[in-house]
Amino acid sequence: MQPADFPSGPAWPRRALAQLRQLVAFPSISTDPQYAGAVRACAAWLAGHLRRIGLDGVQVFETPRHPIVYAEKLVGPRKPTLLIYGHYDVQPVEPTAAWTVPPFGAVVHADKLYGRGASDDKGQLFTHVKALELLLASGQPLPLNVKLLLEGEEEIGSPNLGAFVQAHRRRLRADWAVLSDTNMISSAQPSLTYGLRGALAAELTVQGPRAELHSGVFGGAVLNPLQALSELLAALHDADGRVAIPGFYAAVQPATAAERAYLRRHGPPDAQLLREAQVGQGWGEPGYSLYERTTLRPSLSITGLSGGYQGEGVKSVVPPQARAKLSFRLAPGQDPHIVEQQLRNYLRQLTPPQVQATLQAQLHAPPYTVAPDHPAMQAAAQAYTEGFGRAPVLQRSGGTIPVVSLFEEHLGIPTVLMGFGLPDDGKHGPDEFLHLPNFWRGIRTSLAFLRRLGAFQPSPSHASSHEPVLHS
């Protein structure tokens, strides 16, 4: 669907794009306290916009950190209910010098809207908002009840969302949830995600002397925390790229031959992933393609290092402390709390007596799988066909979205992962963009999805089905 195809006239697409640009222009960086005001302003803007398009019960709920925006439109108890989730917070923009456009300028060039959060997740969540606007403006009742939950802390691990969902179980009661925060294979080939890896994020701190020491006076006499940390980090992988923590792979559920064959046929080849990563050679666990390594198998990444003098020139000191940030992605079967304990036990064995190592866990999220033959997934597949003119393929994602596990645990509902992003759209990196043809087609897909879900009541027998059923 192109902008001119919308039934509301030629002014509506221009207005919708202008509104999306306003949303992207908010520097709603959730991890940095100096942007707390911008996060709050973004939440207020969203709440006002949801009221203007005709949604009811719009509220901005306070949390210990950033607000949650809620809205609903209830058309009757005999209709099914869909919970739409999205997040309006964004990642930091550093290094700013790597951007060729202002990170919050919401610049449109050709068929791309540039800006931090344009794809992750403001543009994607806005497809559902605009679809609801069109339905509400049509003068006809919605085909189903809808509830919207828009979060401001997803990029920092949703620390307050679990308590909110648990406290508001009745308010959030639904038959299904949907979120759009994943990728399609390409702009020409839509895809429907049926599995996510879990996550464990932690910070490892190695403490040595109480204060900086002169490296000429004490170098060689005391163990440098940076050296101790480096040796600990080096011991986390073996020479083949496998995670070396004892017991780490014990609970991993191996993929079936049918699933691996399906993913080989429909997933990106190694060469494509290497091009997207802009590297010449892959790395990691032997025996698996790069796509399998990033979706079916677990991984451990060192995402940050700090310690010692970071300024220009020389400062000859032994630092008192060194830190590393660790990011685990977990495969089906793994429990993030068990992996954390395995890591603690391993570090306890390896840490030399001259220093102290402490580990602070910051995020736990289990892996997630939803059956592709679930009725809501089938409705999503049909909606993609209407919106993009082509049936989607099934895919797993290497990423983690903690909210899907919260919805499963506290609400007992599956989440449909309808992504409209692209693999090369720069999420979390410089020059992030939203492919605007995907935005317009995404609105059409959301419209079709809402109408199809409104046509039937969900079958309770599907609610706990999590075994993939893959067809070629």
C-alpha positions as a Markdown table, in Angstrom:
| # | Residue | x | y | z |
|---|---|---|---|---|
| 1 | Met | 0.0 | 0.0 | 0.0 |
| 2 | Gln | 1.3 | 3.4 | -0.9 |
| 3 | Pro | 0.2 | 6.6 | 1.0 |
| 4 | Ala | -2.2 | 7.6 | -1.8 |
| 5 | Asp | -4.1 | 4.3 | -1.4 |
| 6 | Phe | -5.5 | 5.2 | 2.1 |
| 7 | Pro | -9.2 | 5.8 | 2.1 |
| 8 | Ser | -8.9 | 9.0 | 4.3 |
| 9 | Gly | -7.7 | 11.2 | 1.5 |
| 10 | Pro | -4.3 | 12.5 | 0.4 |
| 11 | Ala | -3.9 | 14.7 | 3.5 |
| 12 | Trp | -4.0 | 11.8 | 5.9 |
| 13 | Pro | -0.7 | 10.2 | 5.0 |
| 14 | Arg | 1.1 | 13.6 | 5.1 |
| 15 | Arg | -0.4 | 14.2 | 8.5 |
| 16 | Ala | 0.5 | 10.6 | 9.7 |
| 17 | Leu | 4.1 | 11.1 | 8.6 |
| 18 | Ala | 4.4 | 14.5 | 10.2 |
| 19 | Gln | 3.1 | 13.0 | 13.5 |
| 20 | Leu | 5.6 | 10.1 | 13.3 |
| 21 | Arg | 8.4 | 12.6 | 12.8 |
| 22 | Gln | 7.2 | 14.5 | 15.9 |
| 23 | Leu | 7.3 | 11.2 | 17.9 |
| 24 | Val | 10.8 | 10.3 | 16.6 |
| 25 | Ala | 12.1 | 13.8 | 17.5 |
| 26 | Phe | 11.7 | 13.2 | 21.3 |
| 27 | Pro | 15.2 | 12.2 | 22.7 |
| 28 | Ser | 13.5 | 9.6 | 24.9 |
| 29 | Ile | 16.8 | 7.9 | 26.0 |
| 30 | Ser | 15.7 | 5.8 | 29.0 |
| 31 | Thr | 19.2 | 4.8 | 30.3 |
| 32 | Asp | 20.5 | 8.4 | 30.9 |
| 33 | Pro | 18.9 | 10.4 | 33.7 |
| 34 | Gln | 19.5 | 13.7 | 31.9 |
| 35 | Tyr | 16.9 | 12.7 | 29.4 |
| 36 | Ala | 14.2 | 11.8 | 31.9 |
| 37 | Gly | 12.3 | 14.9 | 31.1 |
| 38 | Ala | 12.3 | 14.0 | 27.4 |
| 39 | Val | 11.0 | 10.5 | 28.2 |
| 40 | Arg | 8.2 | 12.0 | 30.2 |
| 41 | Ala | 7.4 | 14.5 | 27.4 |
| 42 | Cys | 7.2 | 11.7 | 24.9 |
| 43 | Ala | 4.8 | 9.7 | 27.1 |
| 44 | Ala | 2.6 | 12.8 | 27.4 |
| 45 | Trp | 2.6 | 13.3 | 23.7 |
| 46 | Leu | 1.6 | 9.7 | 23.0 |
| 47 | Ala | -1.2 | 9.9 | 25.6 |
| 48 | Gly | -2.6 | 13.1 | 24.0 |
| 49 | His | -2.4 | 11.6 | 20.5 |
| 50 | Leu | -4.2 | 8.4 | 21.6 |
| 51 | Arg | -7.0 | 10.6 | 23.1 |
| 52 | Arg | -7.3 | 12.6 | 19.9 |
| 53 | Ile | -7.7 | 9.6 | 17.6 |
| 54 | Gly | -10.6 | 8.3 | 19.8 |
| 55 | Leu | -9.2 | 5.8 | 22.3 |
| 56 | Asp | -10.7 | 5.7 | 25.8 |
| 57 | Gly | -9.3 | 5.3 | 29.3 |
| 58 | Val | -6.0 | 6.9 | 28.4 |
| 59 | Gln | -3.7 | 7.1 | 31.4 |
| 60 | Val | 0.0 | 7.8 | 32.1 |
| 61 | Phe | 1.0 | 5.5 | 35.0 |
| 62 | Glu | 4.0 | 6.5 | 37.0 |
| 63 | Thr | 6.7 | 4.0 | 37.9 |
| 64 | Pro | 9.9 | 4.3 | 39.9 |
| 65 | Arg | 11.6 | 5.5 | 36.8 |
| 66 | His | 9.7 | 6.2 | 33.5 |
| 67 | Pro | 6.0 | 6.3 | 32.8 |
| 68 | Ile | 3.8 | 3.7 | 31.1 |
| 69 | Val | 1.0 | 4.8 | 28.8 |
| 70 | Tyr | -2.2 | 2.9 | 28.6 |
| 71 | Ala | -5.3 | 3.3 | 26.4 |
| 72 | Glu | -8.2 | 1.1 | 25.3 |
| 73 | Lys | -11.3 | 0.8 | 23.2 |
| 74 | Leu | -13.8 | -1.8 | 24.4 |
| 75 | Val | -16.7 | -2.6 | 22.1 |
| 76 | Gly | -18.3 | -5.5 | 23.9 |
| 77 | Pro | -17.8 | -8.5 | 26.2 |
| 78 | Arg | -18.6 | -10.9 | 23.4 |
| 79 | Lys | -15.7 | -9.7 | 21.3 |
| 80 | Pro | -12.2 | -11.0 | 21.7 |
| 81 | Thr | -9.5 | -8.6 | 23.0 |
| 82 | Leu | -6.0 | -7.8 | 21.6 |
| 83 | Leu | -3.3 | -6.2 | 23.8 |
| 84 | Ile | -1.0 | -4.1 | 21.7 |
| 85 | Tyr | 2.5 | -3.5 | 23.2 |
| 86 | Gly | 5.2 | -1.1 | 22.1 |
| 87 | His | 8.0 | 1.0 | 23.7 |
| 88 | Tyr | 8.7 | 4.6 | 23.1 |
| 89 | Asp | 12.1 | 4.8 | 24.8 |
| 90 | Val | 15.3 | 4.6 | 22.7 |
| 91 | Gln | 19.0 | 3.7 | 22.9 |
| 92 | Pro | 21.7 | 6.3 | 23.4 |
| 93 | Val | 23.1 | 7.9 | 20.2 |
| 94 | Glu | 26.8 | 7.8 | 20.9 |
| 95 | Pro | 29.1 | 8.0 | 19.0 |
| 96 | Thr | 27.4 | 11.1 | 17.7 |
| 97 | Ala | 30.2 | 11.7 | 15.2 |
| 98 | Ala | 29.2 | 8.5 | 13.3 |
| 99 | Trp | 25.8 | 10.0 | 12.5 |
| 100 | Thr | 25.4 | 11.8 | 9.1 |
| 101 | Val | 22.0 | 13.2 | 10.2 |
| 102 | Pro | 20.9 | 14.7 | 13.5 |
| 103 | Pro | 19.9 | 11.7 | 15.7 |
| 104 | Phe | 16.6 | 13.4 | 16.7 |
| 105 | Gly | 16.1 | 15.4 | 13.6 |
| 106 | Ala | 13.6 | 13.0 | 12.1 |
| 107 | Val | 15.0 | 13.6 | 8.7 |
| 108 | Val | 13.2 | 12.2 | 5.6 |
| 109 | His | 15.3 | 11.3 | 2.7 |
| 110 | Ala | 14.0 | 9.3 | -0.3 |
| 111 | Asp | 12.0 | 6.5 | 1.3 |
| 112 | Lys | 13.7 | 6.6 | 4.7 |
| 113 | Leu | 12.9 | 8.3 | 8.0 |
| 114 | Tyr | 16.1 | 8.8 | 9.9 |
| 115 | Gly | 16.4 | 9.1 | 13.7 |
| 116 | Arg | 17.0 | 7.2 | 16.9 |
| 117 | Gly | 14.0 | 5.0 | 17.5 |
| 118 | Ala | 12.6 | 5.4 | 14.0 |
| 119 | Ser | 12.6 | 1.6 | 13.6 |
| 120 | Asp | 13.1 | 0.6 | 17.2 |
| 121 | Asp | 10.4 | 1.0 | 18.2 |
| 122 | Lys | 8.5 | 4.2 | 17.5 |
| 123 | Gly | 7.8 | 3.7 | 13.8 |
| 124 | Gln | 6.8 | 0.1 | 14.3 |
| 125 | Leu | 4.4 | 0.7 | 17.2 |
| 126 | Phe | 2.9 | 3.6 | 15.3 |
| 127 | Thr | 1.7 | 1.3 | 12.5 |
| 128 | His | -0.9 | -0.1 | 15.0 |
| 129 | Val | -1.8 | 3.4 | 16.2 |
| 130 | Lys | -2.5 | 4.6 | 12.7 |
| 131 | Ala | -4.4 | 1.4 | 11.8 |
| 132 | Leu | -6.6 | 2.0 | 14.9 |
| 133 | Glu | -7.1 | 5.7 | 13.8 |
| 134 | Leu | -8.3 | 4.6 | 10.4 |
| 135 | Leu | -10.8 | 2.1 | 11.9 |
| 136 | Leu | -12.1 | 4.6 | 14.5 |
| 137 | Ala | -12.5 | 7.3 | 11.8 |
| 138 | Ser | -14.5 | 4.9 | 9.6 |
| 139 | Gly | -17.6 | 5.3 | 11.7 |
| 140 | Gln | -17.9 | 1.5 | 12.2 |
| 141 | Pro | -17.3 | -0.2 | 15.5 |
| 142 | Leu | -13.9 | -1.8 | 16.0 |
| 143 | Pro | -14.0 | -5.5 | 15.1 |
| 144 | Leu | -12.6 | -6.4 | 18.6 |
| 145 | Asn | -11.6 | -4.9 | 21.9 |
| 146 | Val | -8.1 | -3.3 | 21.9 |
| 147 | Lys | -5.8 | -2.3 | 24.8 |
| 148 | Leu | -2.5 | -0.5 | 24.3 |
| 149 | Leu | 0.5 | -0.7 | 26.6 |
| 150 | Leu | 3.3 | 1.6 | 25.7 |
| 151 | Glu | 6.5 | 1.3 | 27.8 |
| 152 | Gly | 9.3 | 3.8 | 28.5 |
| 153 | Glu | 11.9 | 1.3 | 29.9 |
| 154 | Glu | 12.3 | -1.5 | 27.3 |
| 155 | Glu | 15.8 | -0.5 | 26.4 |
| 156 | Ile | 16.9 | -0.8 | 30.0 |
| 157 | Gly | 15.4 | -4.2 | 30.5 |
| 158 | Ser | 11.8 | -3.3 | 31.6 |
| 159 | Pro | 12.7 | -3.2 | 35.3 |
| 160 | Asn | 9.2 | -1.9 | 36.4 |
| 161 | Leu | 7.0 | -3.6 | 33.8 |
| 162 | Gly | 6.6 | -6.9 | 35.6 |
| 163 | Ala | 5.2 | -5.3 | 38.7 |
| 164 | Phe | 2.9 | -3.2 | 36.6 |
| 165 | Val | 1.6 | -6.2 | 34.6 |
| 166 | Gln | 1.1 | -8.2 | 37.8 |
| 167 | Ala | -0.7 | -5.3 | 39.6 |
| 168 | His | -3.0 | -4.6 | 36.5 |
| 169 | Arg | -3.8 | -8.1 | 35.5 |
| 170 | Arg | -7.5 | -7.5 | 35.3 |
| 171 | Arg | -7.1 | -4.2 | 33.3 |
| 172 | Leu | -4.7 | -6.0 | 30.8 |
| 173 | Arg | -6.8 | -9.1 | 30.4 |
| 174 | Ala | -6.8 | -10.2 | 26.8 |
| 175 | Asp | -6.9 | -13.1 | 24.4 |
| 176 | Trp | -3.6 | -12.3 | 22.6 |
| 177 | Ala | -0.9 | -9.7 | 22.5 |
| 178 | Val | 0.9 | -8.3 | 19.5 |
| 179 | Leu | 4.1 | -6.3 | 19.3 |
| 180 | Ser | 6.1 | -5.0 | 16.4 |
| 181 | Asp | 9.8 | -4.7 | 17.3 |
| 182 | Thr | 11.4 | -7.3 | 15.1 |
| 183 | Asn | 12.8 | -7.5 | 11.5 |
| 184 | Met | 11.5 | -8.8 | 8.2 |
| 185 | Ile | 14.0 | -10.7 | 6.1 |
| 186 | Ser | 14.0 | -7.9 | 3.5 |
| 187 | Ser | 11.7 | -5.2 | 2.2 |
| 188 | Ala | 10.4 | -7.7 | -0.4 |
| 189 | Gln | 10.0 | -10.6 | 1.9 |
| 190 | Pro | 7.9 | -10.3 | 5.1 |
| 191 | Ser | 8.6 | -12.7 | 7.9 |
| 192 | Leu | 6.8 | -13.8 | 11.1 |
| 193 | Thr | 8.9 | -14.4 | 14.2 |
| 194 | Tyr | 8.0 | -17.4 | 16.3 |
| 195 | Gly | 11.0 | -17.5 | 18.7 |
| 196 | Leu | 13.2 | -15.2 | 20.7 |
| 197 | Arg | 16.4 | -15.9 | 22.6 |
| 198 | Gly | 16.4 | -15.2 | 26.3 |
| 199 | Ala | 18.8 | -12.9 | 28.0 |
| 200 | Leu | 21.0 | -12.4 | 31.1 |
| 201 | Ala | 22.9 | -9.1 | 31.5 |
| 202 | Ala | 25.4 | -8.6 | 34.2 |
| 203 | Glu | 28.3 | -6.4 | 35.3 |
| 204 | Leu | 31.5 | -8.0 | 36.6 |
| 205 | Thr | 33.7 | -5.9 | 38.8 |
| 206 | Val | 37.2 | -6.8 | 39.9 |
| 207 | Gln | 38.6 | -4.8 | 42.9 |
| 208 | Gly | 42.2 | -4.6 | 43.7 |
| 209 | Pro | 44.0 | -1.9 | 45.8 |
| 210 | Arg | 41.9 | 0.8 | 47.5 |
| 211 | Ala | 43.3 | 3.6 | 45.4 |
| 212 | Glu | 45.4 | 4.1 | 42.3 |
| 213 | Leu | 49.0 | 3.0 | 42.7 |
| 214 | His | 52.2 | 4.3 | 41.0 |
| 215 | Ser | 53.0 | 1.7 | 38.4 |
| 216 | Gly | 56.7 | 2.3 | 38.8 |
| 217 | Val | 56.6 | 1.7 | 42.5 |
| 218 | Phe | 54.0 | -1.1 | 42.7 |
| 219 | Gly | 54.0 | -2.5 | 39.1 |
| 220 | Gly | 55.0 | -6.2 | 39.4 |
| 221 | Ala | 54.3 | -6.3 | 43.1 |
| 222 | Val | 50.5 | -6.2 | 43.1 |
| 223 | Leu | 48.0 | -7.8 | 40.7 |
| 224 | Asn | 46.5 | -5.3 | 38.4 |
| 225 | Pro | 42.6 | -5.5 | 38.4 |
| 226 | Leu | 42.6 | -4.9 | 34.6 |
| 227 | Gln | 44.9 | -7.9 | 34.1 |
| 228 | Ala | 42.8 | -10.1 | 36.4 |
| 229 | Leu | 39.6 | -9.0 | 34.6 |
| 230 | Ser | 41.2 | -9.7 | 31.2 |
| 231 | Glu | 42.2 | -13.2 | 32.3 |
| 232 | Leu | 38.7 | -13.9 | 33.7 |
| 233 | Leu | 37.1 | -12.7 | 30.4 |
| 234 | Ala | 39.4 | -14.8 | 28.3 |
| 235 | Ala | 38.4 | -17.9 | 30.2 |
| 236 | Leu | 34.7 | -17.4 | 29.4 |
| 237 | His | 35.2 | -18.9 | 25.8 |
| 238 | Asp | 37.2 | -21.8 | 24.6 |
| 239 | Ala | 39.4 | -21.7 | 21.5 |
| 240 | Asp | 36.5 | -22.8 | 19.3 |
| 241 | Gly | 34.2 | -20.0 | 20.4 |
| 242 | Arg | 32.0 | -22.1 | 22.7 |
| 243 | Val | 31.1 | -20.7 | 26.1 |
| 244 | Ala | 33.4 | -22.4 | 28.6 |
| 245 | Ile | 31.2 | -22.0 | 31.7 |
| 246 | Pro | 30.7 | -25.6 | 33.1 |
| 247 | Gly | 27.1 | -26.8 | 32.5 |
| 248 | Phe | 26.2 | -23.9 | 30.3 |
| 249 | Tyr | 24.9 | -26.0 | 27.4 |
| 250 | Ala | 23.3 | -28.8 | 29.6 |
| 251 | Ala | 19.7 | -27.5 | 29.4 |
| 252 | Val | 19.8 | -26.3 | 25.7 |
| 253 | Gln | 17.1 | -28.0 | 23.8 |
| 254 | Pro | 18.5 | -29.1 | 20.4 |
| 255 | Ala | 16.6 | -28.0 | 17.4 |
| 256 | Thr | 14.9 | -30.7 | 15.3 |
| 257 | Ala | 16.2 | -31.6 | 11.9 |
| 258 | Ala | 13.1 | -30.2 | 10.3 |
| 259 | Glu | 13.5 | -26.8 | 12.0 |
| 260 | Arg | 17.1 | -26.6 | 11.0 |
| 261 | Ala | 16.3 | -27.5 | 7.4 |
| 262 | Tyr | 13.5 | -24.9 | 7.3 |
| 263 | Leu | 15.7 | -22.2 | 8.7 |
| 264 | Arg | 18.5 | -23.1 | 6.2 |
| 265 | Arg | 16.0 | -22.7 | 3.3 |
| 266 | His | 14.4 | -19.4 | 4.5 |
| 267 | Gly | 17.0 | -17.7 | 6.7 |
| 268 | Pro | 19.9 | -15.5 | 5.6 |
| 269 | Pro | 23.0 | -17.2 | 4.4 |
| 270 | Asp | 26.4 | -16.6 | 6.0 |
| 271 | Ala | 27.5 | -14.3 | 3.3 |
| 272 | Gln | 24.6 | -12.0 | 3.8 |
| 273 | Leu | 25.1 | -11.8 | 7.6 |
| 274 | Leu | 28.8 | -11.0 | 7.1 |
| 275 | Arg | 27.9 | -8.2 | 4.7 |
| 276 | Glu | 25.4 | -6.8 | 7.2 |
| 277 | Ala | 28.0 | -7.0 | 10.0 |
| 278 | Gln | 30.6 | -5.5 | 7.7 |
| 279 | Val | 33.2 | -8.1 | 8.6 |
| 280 | Gly | 35.1 | -10.6 | 6.4 |
| 281 | Gln | 34.9 | -13.7 | 8.6 |
| 282 | Gly | 32.5 | -15.2 | 11.1 |
| 283 | Trp | 33.3 | -16.6 | 14.5 |
| 284 | Gly | 31.5 | -18.8 | 17.1 |
| 285 | Glu | 30.3 | -22.2 | 17.9 |
| 286 | Pro | 31.4 | -24.8 | 15.3 |
| 287 | Gly | 28.8 | -26.9 | 13.5 |
| 288 | Tyr | 26.2 | -24.2 | 13.0 |
| 289 | Ser | 25.5 | -21.6 | 10.4 |
| 290 | Leu | 25.8 | -17.9 | 11.5 |
| 291 | Tyr | 22.0 | -17.6 | 11.5 |
| 292 | Glu | 21.7 | -20.7 | 13.7 |
| 293 | Arg | 24.4 | -19.3 | 16.0 |
| 294 | Thr | 22.4 | -16.2 | 16.5 |
| 295 | Thr | 19.0 | -17.7 | 16.9 |
| 296 | Leu | 19.0 | -21.4 | 17.9 |
| 297 | Arg | 22.2 | -21.4 | 20.0 |
| 298 | Pro | 23.2 | -19.4 | 23.1 |
| 299 | Ser | 26.0 | -16.8 | 23.2 |
| 300 | Leu | 28.0 | -14.6 | 25.5 |
| 301 | Ser | 29.2 | -11.1 | 24.4 |
| 302 | Ile | 31.4 | -8.7 | 26.3 |
| 303 | Thr | 29.6 | -5.4 | 25.6 |
| 304 | Gly | 31.7 | -2.9 | 27.7 |
| 305 | Leu | 35.0 | -2.6 | 29.5 |
| 306 | Ser | 36.2 | 0.1 | 31.8 |
| 307 | Gly | 39.1 | 0.7 | 34.2 |
| 308 | Gly | 42.3 | 2.7 | 34.5 |
| 309 | Tyr | 43.1 | 6.0 | 32.9 |
| 310 | Gln | 41.1 | 6.8 | 29.8 |
| 311 | Gly | 42.3 | 10.3 | 28.9 |
| 312 | Glu | 44.9 | 11.5 | 26.5 |
| 313 | Gly | 48.6 | 10.8 | 27.0 |
| 314 | Val | 50.1 | 8.7 | 29.8 |
| 315 | Lys | 49.2 | 8.2 | 33.4 |
| 316 | Ser | 51.4 | 5.6 | 35.1 |
| 317 | Val | 49.0 | 3.9 | 37.5 |
| 318 | Val | 47.7 | 0.6 | 38.6 |
| 319 | Pro | 43.9 | 1.2 | 38.8 |
| 320 | Pro | 42.0 | 0.1 | 41.9 |
| 321 | Gln | 39.1 | -1.4 | 39.9 |
| 322 | Ala | 38.1 | -2.8 | 36.5 |
| 323 | Arg | 34.6 | -3.6 | 35.1 |
| 324 | Ala | 33.1 | -5.5 | 32.3 |
| 325 | Lys | 29.5 | -5.7 | 31.0 |
| 326 | Leu | 28.3 | -9.2 | 29.9 |
| 327 | Ser | 25.4 | -10.0 | 27.7 |
| 328 | Phe | 24.2 | -13.6 | 27.4 |
| 329 | Arg | 21.6 | -14.6 | 24.8 |
| 330 | Leu | 20.0 | -17.9 | 25.8 |
| 331 | Ala | 18.6 | -20.7 | 23.8 |
| 332 | Pro | 15.3 | -22.7 | 24.4 |
| 333 | Gly | 15.6 | -24.6 | 27.6 |
| 334 | Gln | 18.0 | -22.3 | 29.4 |
| 335 | Asp | 16.9 | -20.5 | 32.6 |
| 336 | Pro | 18.7 | -17.1 | 33.1 |
| 337 | His | 18.8 | -17.5 | 36.9 |
| 338 | Ile | 20.5 | -20.9 | 36.5 |
| 339 | Val | 23.0 | -19.5 | 34.0 |
| 340 | Glu | 23.7 | -16.6 | 36.5 |
| 341 | Gln | 24.5 | -19.2 | 39.2 |
| 342 | Gln | 26.7 | -21.2 | 36.8 |
| 343 | Leu | 28.6 | -18.0 | 36.0 |
| 344 | Arg | 29.1 | -17.1 | 39.7 |
| 345 | Asn | 30.4 | -20.6 | 40.5 |
| 346 | Tyr | 32.9 | -20.4 | 37.6 |
| 347 | Leu | 34.1 | -17.0 | 38.5 |
| 348 | Arg | 34.6 | -18.1 | 42.1 |
| 349 | Gln | 36.9 | -20.9 | 41.0 |
| 350 | Leu | 38.9 | -18.7 | 38.7 |
| 351 | Thr | 39.3 | -15.4 | 40.6 |
| 352 | Pro | 42.9 | -15.1 | 42.0 |
| 353 | Pro | 43.2 | -14.4 | 45.7 |
| 354 | Gln | 44.9 | -11.0 | 45.2 |
| 355 | Val | 41.6 | -9.4 | 44.0 |
| 356 | Gln | 37.9 | -9.6 | 44.7 |
| 357 | Ala | 35.3 | -10.2 | 41.9 |
| 358 | Thr | 31.7 | -9.3 | 42.3 |
| 359 | Leu | 28.8 | -9.9 | 39.8 |
| 360 | Gln | 25.7 | -7.8 | 39.6 |
| 361 | Ala | 22.9 | -9.2 | 37.5 |
| 362 | Gln | 20.8 | -6.6 | 35.7 |
| 363 | Leu | 18.4 | -8.5 | 33.5 |
| 364 | His | 16.8 | -11.9 | 33.4 |
| 365 | Ala | 14.6 | -12.9 | 30.5 |
| 366 | Pro | 13.7 | -16.5 | 29.5 |
| 367 | Pro | 13.6 | -17.7 | 25.9 |
| 368 | Tyr | 10.3 | -17.5 | 24.1 |
| 369 | Thr | 8.6 | -19.6 | 21.5 |
| 370 | Val | 5.0 | -19.5 | 20.1 |
| 371 | Ala | 3.6 | -22.2 | 17.9 |
| 372 | Pro | 3.3 | -21.0 | 14.2 |
| 373 | Asp | 0.0 | -22.9 | 13.9 |
| 374 | His | -1.6 | -20.9 | 16.7 |
| 375 | Pro | -4.8 | -19.1 | 15.3 |
| 376 | Ala | -3.4 | -15.7 | 16.1 |
| 377 | Met | -0.2 | -16.5 | 14.2 |
| 378 | Gln | -2.2 | -17.8 | 11.3 |
| 379 | Ala | -4.2 | -14.5 | 11.3 |
| 380 | Ala | -0.9 | -12.6 | 11.3 |
| 381 | Ala | 0.4 | -14.6 | 8.3 |
| 382 | Gln | -2.8 | -13.9 | 6.3 |
| 383 | Ala | -2.6 | -10.2 | 7.3 |
| 384 | Tyr | 1.0 | -10.0 | 6.0 |
| 385 | Thr | -0.1 | -11.5 | 2.7 |
| 386 | Glu | -2.7 | -8.7 | 2.4 |
| 387 | Gly | -0.4 | -5.9 | 3.5 |
| 388 | Phe | 2.7 | -6.9 | 1.5 |
| 389 | Gly | 1.2 | -9.0 | -1.3 |
| 390 | Arg | 3.4 | -11.9 | -0.3 |
| 391 | Ala | 3.1 | -14.6 | 2.4 |
| 392 | Pro | 5.6 | -14.3 | 5.2 |
| 393 | Val | 8.2 | -16.9 | 6.1 |
| 394 | Leu | 8.8 | -18.0 | 9.6 |
| 395 | Gln | 12.0 | -17.0 | 11.4 |
| 396 | Arg | 13.6 | -17.0 | 14.8 |
| 397 | Ser | 15.2 | -13.9 | 16.2 |
| 398 | Gly | 18.5 | -13.7 | 18.2 |
| 399 | Gly | 17.1 | -10.8 | 20.2 |
| 400 | Thr | 15.2 | -10.7 | 23.5 |
| 401 | Ile | 11.9 | -8.9 | 24.3 |
| 402 | Pro | 11.3 | -9.5 | 28.0 |
| 403 | Val | 7.6 | -8.4 | 27.9 |
| 404 | Val | 6.5 | -11.6 | 26.0 |
| 405 | Ser | 7.5 | -13.7 | 29.0 |
| 406 | Leu | 5.7 | -11.4 | 31.3 |
| 407 | Phe | 2.5 | -11.6 | 29.3 |
| 408 | Glu | 2.8 | -15.4 | 29.3 |
| 409 | Glu | 3.4 | -15.6 | 33.0 |
| 410 | His | 1.0 | -13.1 | 34.4 |
| 411 | Leu | -1.7 | -12.9 | 31.7 |
| 412 | Gly | -1.5 | -16.4 | 30.2 |
| 413 | Ile | -1.6 | -15.2 | 26.6 |
| 414 | Pro | 0.7 | -15.7 | 23.6 |
| 415 | Thr | 2.4 | -12.7 | 21.8 |
| 416 | Val | 2.4 | -12.4 | 18.1 |
| 417 | Leu | 5.7 | -10.8 | 16.9 |
| 418 | Met | 4.9 | -8.8 | 13.7 |
| 419 | Gly | 8.0 | -7.0 | 12.7 |
| 420 | Phe | 8.3 | -4.3 | 10.1 |
| 421 | Gly | 12.0 | -3.4 | 10.6 |
| 422 | Leu | 14.9 | -4.4 | 8.3 |
| 423 | Pro | 18.2 | -6.1 | 9.1 |
| 424 | Asp | 20.2 | -3.1 | 8.0 |
| 425 | Asp | 18.1 | -0.3 | 9.4 |
| 426 | Gly | 20.7 | 0.7 | 12.0 |
| 427 | Lys | 18.9 | -0.2 | 15.2 |
| 428 | His | 21.1 | 0.7 | 18.2 |
| 429 | Gly | 23.6 | 2.2 | 15.8 |
| 430 | Pro | 24.2 | 5.5 | 13.8 |
| 431 | Asp | 21.8 | 6.6 | 11.1 |
| 432 | Glu | 19.0 | 4.4 | 12.3 |
| 433 | Phe | 16.1 | 4.6 | 9.8 |
| 434 | Leu | 12.6 | 3.4 | 9.1 |
| 435 | His | 11.9 | 2.2 | 5.6 |
| 436 | Leu | 8.7 | 4.2 | 4.9 |
| 437 | Pro | 7.2 | 1.7 | 2.4 |
| 438 | Asn | 7.2 | -0.8 | 5.3 |
| 439 | Phe | 5.4 | 1.8 | 7.5 |
| 440 | Trp | 2.5 | 2.2 | 5.0 |
| 441 | Arg | 2.3 | -1.6 | 4.3 |
| 442 | Gly | 2.6 | -2.2 | 8.0 |
| 443 | Ile | -0.5 | -0.1 | 8.6 |
| 444 | Arg | -2.4 | -2.1 | 6.0 |
| 445 | Thr | -1.1 | -5.3 | 7.6 |
| 446 | Ser | -2.3 | -4.2 | 11.1 |
| 447 | Leu | -5.7 | -3.3 | 9.7 |
| 448 | Ala | -6.0 | -6.8 | 8.2 |
| 449 | Phe | -4.8 | -8.4 | 11.4 |
| 450 | Leu | -7.3 | -6.5 | 13.6 |
| 451 | Arg | -10.2 | -7.5 | 11.3 |
| 452 | Arg | -9.2 | -11.2 | 11.1 |
| 453 | Leu | -8.8 | -11.5 | 14.9 |
| 454 | Gly | -12.2 | -9.8 | 15.3 |
| 455 | Ala | -13.8 | -12.6 | 13.3 |
| 456 | Phe | -13.3 | -15.4 | 15.7 |
| 457 | Gln | -12.9 | -16.4 | 19.4 |
| 458 | Pro | -9.5 | -17.9 | 20.3 |
| 459 | Ser | -9.4 | -21.6 | 21.1 |
| 460 | Pro | -8.2 | -22.2 | 24.7 |
| 461 | Ser | -6.4 | -25.4 | 23.5 |
| 462 | His | -3.8 | -23.3 | 21.7 |
| 463 | Ala | -2.9 | -21.1 | 24.7 |
| 464 | Ser | -0.1 | -23.3 | 26.0 |
| 465 | Ser | 1.2 | -24.7 | 22.7 |
| 466 | His | 4.8 | -23.8 | 22.2 |
| 467 | Glu | 6.2 | -26.5 | 19.9 |
| 468 | Pro | 7.0 | -25.1 | 16.4 |
| 469 | Val | 5.3 | -26.7 | 13.5 |
| 470 | Leu | 7.3 | -25.8 | 10.4 |
| 471 | His | 6.2 | -26.3 | 6.9 |
| 472 | Ser | 8.2 | -25.7 | 3.7 |
